[in-house]
Amino acid sequence: MDSASLISGLFTYIVIIFSAVVHEYAHAWTANYLGDPTARLEGRLTLNPLRHLDPLGTVLIPLVLVLTSNIFIGWAKPVPFNPYNLRDQKNGILKVAIAGPLSNFAIAIVLGLGLRFGLLTTNAEFSVLIAYVVQINLYLALFNLIPAPPLDGSKVFYQFFPRAIESIGRSGLGIFLALAIAFFVLAPIAQALFTLIVGA
């Protein structure tokens, strides 16, 4: 691997880790806001990446893949929460689940609009890096909204399609369904959202 590819791979890894930490923090913050202190008491209501890292899913596997194949598969430690502590018993689980993807959409929108309106275009190279951060966060948000266990989307869509989500969960094929959708469906959706936000 040449130095340019190494730097690109490491940058991708750092951006994804940062974005995943914000994602998990959003889950923890929302659960705590809605009345469940579980994540806060376990030290997960923080942006410190060390509190959210999974040695296998956040360090070993993604680093090897990013540096050898330029693809990313990984995960952070799930944020624990007790749904029975939530004040909103009807929609609390949905709110906690959707908070993660929404945080990634928020990063993409803020940085994307900064590019669109010239606030983050100090030079071409910097603009390209910011655009890459926007793309990564769009992919993370969309991937986590796939309605396949154990992704956030399974909890978001469970209230609307409980039998379908339970069927996918029992089959054990959730992660394979998610990966298939990620490889074959998400790219045009993410690109359309990128163009909508950034304008190019």
N, C-alpha and C positions, 0 to 999 in steps of 0.2 A: 504494500500500500504506500503510495507516495504521500508527501507531506500535506499537499492540498486536500487529498481525500481524508487523511487523518484529522485535519483541522475541521473539515466539514462534518465528519462523523461525530467528533467530540462536541461541536456546536449543536448539532441535532440532539445529541444525548442531553446536554445541559438544558436546552430549551424544553424538551419533553419532561425532564425531571421537575423543572421549575413550574411548568404548567400543571403537572400532576399534583404537585404540592398544593398549589392554589385550589385545585379541584377538590382534594381531600379536606383542606381547611374549610371550604365552602360547605361541605357536608357537616363537618363538626360544628361550625358556627350556626348553621340553620337548626340543627338538632338542639343545641344549647338554647338558642333563641326561643324555640318552641317548647322548652321546658325539660329537656332531657340532658342532664349534665354528664352522661357517661363518657363521651369523648373528651370533654374538658378535664374530668377527673383522671383520665388515663394519659393526660399530656398531649392530646392530639389537636387541641384548639391552638395551633401554632403554625407559623410558616417556616419553622425550622425543618429542613428536609430530612434530617436524621430521625425525626420522630415518625416519619411516614414511609421510610425506606423498607422494602422487603429485600433481604440479601440476594435471593434468587431472582425475583421478578423485577427488581428495580436496579440491580447492580450487575450480576453476572450475565444473565441471558441477554438483556438489551445491549450491554456494552459489546459483547461478542458479536451480536448480529449487526449492530450499527457499524462496527469497525471492520467487519469482514464481508458483509453483503449489502450494506446501505439500506436495510429494512429494519423496522422496529416492532418488536413484540415485547411487552412487559406489563407490569402492574405494580401498584403501590399497596401498602397494607390497607385493607378496608377499614373505614372508620366505624367503630362500634357504636351502636345506639340501641336504646330500649324503646320500642314503639309505644309501650304502655305508659311511658312517662310524658308523651307528647300531649300538649293541651288540645291540639286539633286531632282528635281520634279518627275523623273521617278522611282528611286529606294530608295528615302530618307526614306519613311515609312518602307520599308522592312529593311533597315539598322538599323533604330531606334529600330524596333521590335526585330530583331535577336540579338541585342547587349546584351540584358538581358540573354538569354540562353547561349550565347557564354561566358559571364563572369563566369557562373557556370561551364561550361566545362573547362574554363581556371583554375579555382580553383582546379577542380578534376584532371586535367592533371599535374599541378605543384606539388601538394601534392602526387599524385599517383606515379609520376616518382621519387619523393624524397624517397618514400618507396621502389620502385623497385630497386633503385641504392644505398640503404643503407644510405641515407642522413638523414632520419627521423626515424631511428630505434634505438633510445637510449635504449629503453627497450620494452618488449612485450606489456605492458599495453598502453604505449604511441602510439605504432604502431597500435594497435587496434582502438584507438580513432581517429587517423589520417585516417585510412581506412574507418571508419564510416563517417567522414566528406566527403571523396571522394564519397562514396555511396550516401549520401544525395544530394550532388551537381549534381551528374549524374541524379538522379531522378528529381530534380527540373528543370534541363535543358530539359530533355526529356518530362516531363509533360507540360512545357510551350510551347513546340514545337508542341503539339497536335493541329491540325488545326480546333479548335472549339472555336468560340467566347465565352468569351472575352479574351482568351489566346493569347499570342504572336504569336503562330503558325497560327492563323487565318489571321493575317496581313502578315506573311511571305508567306503563300501559296495563299493569295488572288490574287496576280498577275498572278498566274498560273492556279488557279481553282476558278475564281470569282463567278460563278453561284453556285457551290457547297457550298462555304463558306457562300454566301448570303442565300441560302436555309437553312443551319444549323442555321444561326442567326435568321431567321424569325420563325423557328420552336420553338425556345426557349429551345431546348434540348441540347445546346452546352455543358453546364457544366455537364449534366448527361452523355453525350457521353464521355467527358474527363475523368470523374471518372471511367466509365466502362473500358476504355482503360488503365487507370492507374492501376486498380486492376488486369486486366487479361492479359495485353500485355507488360507493361513496365518492369516488373521484369526480364524476361530473357534477354531483350535488355540491361538493366542496368548492369546485371551481366556479360554479354559478354564484354561490354566496360570496366568494372572494371578489368576483367581478362586481357584484352588487354593492359591496362595502367599499372596496378600494377604487373601483371604477376603471380598472385596467387589468 
